[in-house]
Amino acid sequence: MAQKVNLLEIELAHRIDTDAWIQSGAPNTNAWYITHAEGEPSKVEEVSSVGIYTEKGSIALCHGTAKTWYWDSANNRLYIHTSGSNDPANYIVLSYFWEYHTDKQFSGNEEIVFNDHFYFPDIGGSIPDITQKVTSFLLGSYSMDFGGLTITNADGKYDSRLTNYIYEAKKAIFKQGDLGDVYGSYVDFWRGWTGKVALNDNQLEINTEDLRASVE
């Protein structure tokens, strides 16, 4: 009988305006950069009326247009050009990236790594059931409730992580498949949004929400 494997993917936000930004040299002085430890962001946001930045394909293009970002994969650097063309420390800036979790990990050819992403074996507890409920006409025919998930915190990883990493109200995907399956064979068990989070010495508790229902 095949062994079931569960995957949890969350698009986190990381506050990066407090990092030590470096101004690019001439002629690209409107672009500022940091080493982005999480790798390539999925998006960058200036928390104000500005909102999501536009991704550019080079430092020069980033320098030339405000409210943009550029990912330098060769040097693991994130460049941004703020709305005011100045130091990002003057704003609240978030980078978004996907974090990957699984309920078990293996070695050798069975290691849970998809698309060059290692899945941390820290999903704890039992997997909740999906329930459905009828919603009002304006919200659609039904909403989905996935309950909550837990991530182990025995090593204290999340004690300081929640200071600058935002887990609430973020996109999340829960997949299930068999050990040895290719990524495309994993089934989306649930897609939605994270809700409130709670931390204790042993685990990070993540509630889930269907945002259509949250406005009732």
N, C-alpha and C positions, 0 to 999 in steps of 0.2 A: 504494500500500500504506500502510495506517495506521501512524502512528508510535506505538510502545508507550511508555507512561509508567508508572513505578513509584512508589508512595507508601509511606512508612514512617511509622507513627503510634505513639508511645511515651508511656505515661502515667508521667511522671517524678514523683519526690518531691523537694521542695525544703525544706531545713531553714530554718525561719523564726523560731525562737525567739530567734535572735541578732540579728534586726532591731530597729530602734528603735521599740518599741511605744508608743502613746499611749493613755492612759486616757480613755474617753469622759466627757463632762460629765454632771452630774446631770440626770435621775434614772437614767442608764444606766451607772453607774460600774463595774459588773461586766464590761462589755464593753470590750475593748481592740482597737485597730485599727492597721493599717499600710496603706500604698499597696502593692498587690500588682501588681508589674510584669507578671506573666504573664497578667493578666486573671482571669476567674472560675475558681476552683479546681473540680476535679471532686469532691474530698473533702478533709477535714482530719483529721489523726490526732495524738493525744497518745501518744507512744511510751512505753507503760507498760501496766498492766492495763486502763487506760481504753479505749484503742483509738480507733476512728473516732468523730468528733463527729457530731451530728445537725444538719442544716441548718435554719435558721429563716428566716422571711420578713420580719423587721424587726429593728432594733437593740433595741427594747424586748423582743421575744420572746427574743432572744439574751441580753440582760441578765438576764432572769427565769429562765433555766435553764442550769445548769452543763453543760459538755461539749457546747457548741453553737457554730455559726458562722453568720454572715450576710454575704452579698455585696452591697455597695452599688455597683451598676453605674454610677450617675451620677457617683460620685466615685472610682471604681476602688479602693475600700477593702475590705479583708477584716477583719471583726470576729470575735473569738472570746471565749468565756467559758470559761475553763479549769476543770478539775475542782476546783481549790481557790479559784476566784473571785478570783484575783490575777494579777499580772504574768506573761505567758507566758514571760518570761526565766527563770522558776523551773522550767521543764519542757523537754522535747525535743518540739518541735512540727513536724510536716511538713504542707505543703500539696501536693496532687497536681494536676497539670494535664497536658494533652496537648501534645506537641511534634510538629511536622509536617515531614517531609522528602520530597524527591523527587530523582530522578536527573537531572532537567533542568528548566529553567524557561524561560518564553517571555514575550513582551511583548504588550501590547494585549489583544485579546479572547481570546487563547490562554494568558494568564497562569494558572498553576496556583494557583487560590484556590478553596477549597470551604468553604461554611458560614462565610464571612468569615475563614477561616484561610489565611494565606500559607504555602506549602510551600517550605522552604529547599532550594535545589538543591545539596545536599552529600552525597548518597549516592554513594560511590565504588566502584570495582572491579566485578567481575562479580556477577551475582545467583546465589546458590547454588541447587542442586537440592534438592527435598524428597525425603527417604527415609523409609521406614516400617519398623518392626520389631515383631515379636510380643513382647508382654509377658506377665507372669504373670497368672493368672486374676483376682487381686484388683485388678490395675491396669487391667483392661480388655483389649480384643483387640489393640490396637496403640498404639504411640506414634509421633510424627512428629518428624523431625529436619530442621531448616531450615538447619543450618550456621551461618555467621556473616555479619555485614554490616559494612561500613566506612563511616564518615562522615569526610569530609575535614577536616583541621585545619590547613591551610596558613596560615590567618590567626591561629592560636594561640588561637582562641575557647575551646577546651576545656581549655587549660592551667590556668586558674583555675576554670572552671565545675564541675569534678568535686569541688571542695572542699565545696560545699553542695548540689549537685544529685546525686541518686542514680539511676543508670541500671540497677543490678543488680536482678534479680528483679522486673521491672516488666512490666505488660501491654504487648503490642506487636502491631500488625497490619500486614501487608504486603499491599498491593493492587496490582493491575495493570489497566490499561485503555488505550484508544486516545486520542490527543490529540484534544480536542474533545468527548469523552464527558462526560455529566453524572456527578456523583459516584455516583449509584445504579447506574450501569452498570459501575463498577469492580468487579472480582472479587476476593474475599478469597483471595489466593494462599497465605497462611499466617496463623494466629493462635496466639499462645502467650505466652512469657515471655522476657525477656532473661536471659542468664546473666552470666558474668564479662565485664568490660570491661578493655581495655588501651589505653593512650594512648602515642603517640609524637609526634614533631614534625610528622608528615604526616597522621596519621589516628587516629580513635577506632575501635577494633575492638570490636564487640558480638557476643558469642556468644549463641545462642538455645537454649532448653531446652523440653522437654515435662516439666512438673513431676511428672506421674504417674510417669515413668521415673526421676526423680531420687531417689526414695526406695528404689529397689532396693538 
